[in-house]
Amino acid sequence: MKLKLKKGDEALVISGAEKGKKSKVLEVDAGKLKVRLQGVRVQTHFDKKEGIQKKEGWIDYSNVRLISSAPKSK
């Protein structure tokens, strides 16, 4: 299945706890149909070496809508 979203696009969260937030796509997992958006679903992760970190969590592809696509580079 071909996904409409790709890294660098701007997307809108259309359902869930983060509904209404606009953000940039950081990563897309086509196999699991999940996306990561900048500043959306931020989770705390503890690592022994690096300490406490804040990371974006995965959101289901069906809960996100494309607003504008990233410019194509030549």
C-alpha positions as CSV (number, residue, x, y, z in Angstrom):
1,M,0.0,0.0,0.0
2,K,1.4,3.4,-1.0
3,L,1.2,6.0,1.7
4,K,0.5,9.7,1.0
5,L,2.7,10.9,3.8
6,K,6.5,11.1,3.7
7,K,9.3,12.5,5.8
8,G,9.3,16.3,5.8
9,D,5.6,16.8,5.0
10,E,3.3,18.8,7.2
11,A,0.4,16.9,8.7
12,L,-2.7,17.5,11.0
13,V,-3.8,15.1,13.7
14,I,-7.5,14.5,13.1
15,S,-8.3,12.2,16.1
16,G,-7.0,11.2,19.5
17,A,-5.6,13.1,22.5
18,E,-3.5,15.3,20.2
19,K,-6.3,16.3,17.9
20,G,-5.9,19.6,16.0
21,K,-2.1,19.8,16.2
22,K,-0.2,20.6,13.0
23,S,3.3,19.3,12.7
24,K,6.2,18.0,10.5
25,V,6.5,14.3,9.7
26,L,9.8,12.9,11.3
27,E,9.5,9.3,10.3
28,V,7.1,6.9,8.5
29,D,6.8,3.1,9.1
30,A,4.9,1.8,6.1
31,G,4.8,-1.8,7.4
32,K,3.0,-1.0,10.6
33,L,1.1,2.1,9.2
34,K,2.5,4.4,11.9
35,V,4.0,7.9,11.7
36,R,6.0,10.1,14.1
37,L,5.2,13.9,14.2
38,Q,7.5,16.6,15.7
39,G,6.2,17.6,19.1
40,V,3.2,15.2,19.1
41,R,2.7,12.4,21.6
42,V,6.0,13.2,23.4
43,Q,7.0,10.4,25.8
44,T,9.6,10.2,28.5
45,H,12.4,7.6,28.0
46,F,15.0,6.7,30.6
47,D,18.4,5.5,29.5
48,K,21.2,4.6,32.0
49,K,23.9,6.3,29.9
50,E,22.1,9.4,28.7
51,G,19.5,9.9,31.5
52,I,15.9,11.1,30.9
53,Q,15.0,11.9,27.3
54,K,11.8,13.2,25.6
55,K,10.9,11.4,22.4
56,E,8.0,11.5,20.0
57,G,5.8,8.4,20.0
58,W,4.2,6.6,17.0
59,I,0.7,7.6,15.9
60,D,-1.5,5.5,13.7
61,Y,-1.5,6.6,10.0
62,S,-5.4,6.8,9.9
63,N,-5.3,9.5,12.6
64,V,-3.3,11.9,10.5
65,R,-4.1,14.0,7.4
66,L,-1.7,15.5,4.9
67,I,-1.7,19.4,4.9
68,S,1.2,20.1,2.5
69,S,3.9,18.0,1.0
70,A,7.6,18.7,1.3
71,P,9.3,20.4,-1.7
72,K,11.0,18.0,-4.0
73,S,14.8,18.3,-4.1
74,K,16.6,17.9,-7.4
